[in-house]
Every structure is written in C-alpha cells, then in structure tokens.
Amino acid sequence: MGMSTAASRPRRRKPGLVAAAAVLLVIAAGFVFTAAIDMKNPVFLVRFLFTPRSEVEALYDTRMIAASTKPRPIPEQLRPLAATVPWKGNKADILSVLRETRTNAFLVMCRGTLVNEWYSEPGKKTARESSWSIAKSVLSLLVGQLIAEGKLSEDTKLVAVLPEFAAGGKFDEITVRDLLDMKSGIDVTEDYAEYKPFTGVAGMQITTDLRAYVMKHRTLAFAPGSRSAYRSIDAQYLSMMVARIEGEPLAKVLERRLWGPLGAQDEASWNLDHAGGIERGFGNLNATPRDFAKLGLLALAGGKVGGRTLVSPAWMARITTPVAEAEPGWMYAALWWHPPGHEKNGDYSAIGVYGQYVYVNPARYTVVVKLSDYGSQQDEAETIDVFRAVAEECR
C-alpha cells in the first residue's frame, strides 16, 4: 500500500480550535437570544450569579440620590451586643448568629440613639448595600405623601395614571389599594431560582426594559382585591405611577421628598433597567447602613423628623395596621410586613430577600437594621425573634 501524500491526506482539525469556535458560537447565540427578549447579556448573568447580593449595584446602571445638604447626626451611646439571643429553639451567641446569617451590618437604635453597631468588616460602615425589597417600604412612604397631598388616592385605578397599560377586563380594575396590599392578582410569580432566570420576578431583575416586561405580563391569576399574594410587580407599577405623577424619575422623587429632608448623610442610588431608563422600583435601592437606620427612625417617630412631618399620621396608621396575609402567618399593609406575634408589641418591618431588614418595635422604642448576604430562604421568623430579644434591652 502506498503512503498518502501531504496533499491527499485529510486535514485533521485541532480539537482546541473546534471547542473554542463552539464556545464562541454559544456565547454569540446567547447575546442574540437575550437581546431579542430584552434581557441582560450572558456576561451579566454570570457576574450576577457570582456577585454577593449586597453588591449587585455594581452590575447595573443606576441613578444617584444626593445626600442631604443638612445631614442629621445620629446620637451614639454604644454598648456591647446582647450576649445571647434565641435562635432556632435554642440560645446562641449573637455574633455567631450574625456570622451564620452572613450579616454585613447590624445596627440597633434605642430611643433614637445608636446603641449597637457591628460590621463584618470596617468598609461595610460606609459602603452602599443593596436593600432589595426594603425599597418597597420606602416606596410606600412616597405613595403616602402623594395621597396626603391629594395627588393620588387608594381608589385610583392603575390605568388612570398609566393608561398605556390598559388591557381591558378585570386588569383595568386594579387600584392603588390592590397594589399596596399585594392584591392585584397579576400573574408574575415571586421566584428567585437561579435556574429559572427569565421568569417571574427573576425576569424583572434582569430585563433591560421594565416597561415592555410589565406590558407583556398583564394576565391575572385571580380577580383584583379578592385575595393577597406577594408580587414584586405590584410595587413596580406603583413606582411608575409615582414617577408619572411627579414628572421626574423615582430616584429624584425620593431625593427631594425624603432623602434630603431625612438628613441622609450619604449618597444613595437606585438600579435602572438600562442607562437612562426607569428604576427597578420593586427593589434595588442602595444606601449605607446608617441612612437605612434613619428611615427606621422616621417610621418609629410616626413620620416625623426633627419636629417636621414628612409622612402623615394617617399614612403611618395605614402602614401599622395589618390588612392582608401575604405569606402564611405574615401580615402585610401598604408594602410593610407584620411578623407572626406582632399583636404583642405592634412591631413591623421592611424586609428584603437575602436578609435585609429595617425593623421597628414601637413598644420598645427600637429600630434594628440588618443587611446581609444570606440565602433567599432567610429564617425570617427566627431573625425577628432575635430583634425582639435585642429590643427588650431598650429601657
């Protein structure tokens, strides 16, 4: 048998080049696919998967919220943290609980004075943390201001302010009240599973066009007002209504109406769907721990700061009167949570996924801020028990 010549021999492709070409094709296809459905590109998705949840601000376009021109200092009288706290049916050292729940910042305010301040590392004291759904409770305060001024009412229909979203039928009957208490019935699930990034609230988190996303999701799972089911899309609609009524971006509404008058000491930011776009009003307000504490103090003081009323007594009463069970055992009112056992001391909280809390205990004159990188199933009831134990030390 004669030997083949170089010219006649089949050319053997290098496996490495074939694999690289395949990877490039997959990546290119990923970019085309995500662009076609108005979603962030594959590079963003990978970065999002591996970025601590407290630091996702860096992944998004944002709109800045200026610090107050008259920042209000927080009185301090620091003391050691509580030695032990209840934790999952036992007693535990509070530091071990903070570390177990991947806490970045833990602040306790007693009668308006900062008594405990703990950070996982020094830089966390001045770092902006992503609050996730704490933003919903902040949004509630803005809605309350507009209602007090007669610019909005709880009976106002969503489509009266945002007529472009009219879909006909029951959808057009959704009111501000329905959105505040998670009773809209809009069929967008509250699912943070990484393996389903394009559905439900996860899709809202990575879309590059929130208006288009909510436009495509105007079907109902149940009739508006008939029952309650926690849905971030309800808050997104409210945030868009606030911006429309005020004629400026949501972040600037917050800056003018709350952040400045509150005496916030640091800049904050709100993540956008794209550069120059709209705020992800259902979450992703980023701020420093002490400024989140000031929001808690505002609530504890019945909506007042330095003798000035920022949020009306009527709206604070609305927030502190639970009206719907949004999750089993957890009551809800105007974008604020009322945990199991709230009847004893009237405590309530802004809560964000991955372990974010601005907790208010009126009976003990206590505010607790906890910002974390914990899991999506974050031991909320057990964490509230810790806060209640800490509040008992406020005399």
Stockholm file with secondary structure:
# STOCKHOLM 1.0

chainA/1-395         MGMSTAASRPRRRKPGLVAAAAVLLVIAAGFVFTAAIDMKNPVFLVRFLFTPRSEVEALYDTRMIAASTKPRPIPEQLRPLAATVPWKGNKADILSVLRETRTNAFLVMCRGTLVNEWYSEPGKKTARESSWSIAKSVLSLLVGQLIAEGKLSEDTKLVAVLPEFAAGGKFDEITVRDLLDMKSGIDVTEDYAEYKPFTGVAGMQITTDLRAYVMKHRTLAFAPGSRSAYRSIDAQYLSMMVARIEGEPLAKVLERRLWGPLGAQDEASWNLDHAGGIERGFGNLNATPRDFAKLGLLALAGGKVGGRTLVSPAWMARITTPVAEAEPGWMYAALWWHPPGHEKNGDYSAIGVYGQYVYVNPARYTVVVKLSDYGSQQDEAETIDVFRAVAEECR
#=GR chainA/1-395 SS CCCCCTTTSCCCCCHHHHHHHHHHHHHHHHHHHHHHTTBCCHHHHHHHHHSCGGGGGGGSCEEEECCCSSCCCCCBCCCCCCSEEEETTEEEEHHHHHHHTTEEEEEEEETTEEEEEEESSGGGGTSCEECTTHHHHHHHHHHHHHHHTTSCCTTCBHHHHCGGGCCSGGGGGCBHHHHHTTCSCBCCCCCCCTTCTTSHHHHHHHBSCHHHHHHHCCCBSSCTTSSCCCCHHHHHHHHHHHHHHHTSCHHHHHIIIIIHHHTCCSCEEEEBSSTTCCBCTTSCEEECHHHHHHHHHHHHTTSEETTEESSCHHHHHHHTSCCEEEETTEEEETTEEECTTTTTTCCEEEEETTTEEEEEEGGGTEEEEEEECCCSSCCHHHHHHHHHHHHTTCC
#=GC SS_cons         CCCCCTTTSCCCCCHHHHHHHHHHHHHHHHHHHHHHTTBCCHHHHHHHHHSCGGGGGGGSCEEEECCCSSCCCCCBCCCCCCSEEEETTEEEEHHHHHHHTTEEEEEEEETTEEEEEEESSGGGGTSCEECTTHHHHHHHHHHHHHHHTTSCCTTCBHHHHCGGGCCSGGGGGCBHHHHHTTCSCBCCCCCCCTTCTTSHHHHHHHBSCHHHHHHHCCCBSSCTTSSCCCCHHHHHHHHHHHHHHHTSCHHHHHIIIIIHHHTCCSCEEEEBSSTTCCBCTTSCEEECHHHHHHHHHHHHTTSEETTEESSCHHHHHHHTSCCEEEETTEEEETTEEECTTTTTTCCEEEEETTTEEEEEEGGGTEEEEEEECCCSSCCHHHHHHHHHHHHTTCC
//
